[in-house]
Amino acid sequence: MRERWAIRKLNNMLGDLNQKIQQTNDDDKIQINIELKDSMIYIYNKETSMYLAHGATKDVVESMLLEKFPGKKFAASTEDLLKLTP
């Protein structure tokens, strides 16, 4: 009887911990849209459509994003990422 209670309690605690970890990861992540226009790369916040950065190369855009938003992670759709491959 006690063992079942302990197992249930541990499972609940682990579930809560996993939820907190996921929420923390989501707080550090910005969903982005990538647009190509006139051989320039433009990055927008997917949720707000706010302009974030632009540049001629992927490296320039990445460094601009990291400088403007330290500690954040950026996520784009596979379709958008394929736009950046030659």
Secondary structure, 3 states (H helix, E strand, C coil): CHHHHHHHHHHHHHHHHHHHHHHHHHHCEEEEEEEEECCEEEEEECCCCCEEEEECCHHHHHHHHHHHCCCCEEECCHHHHHCCCC
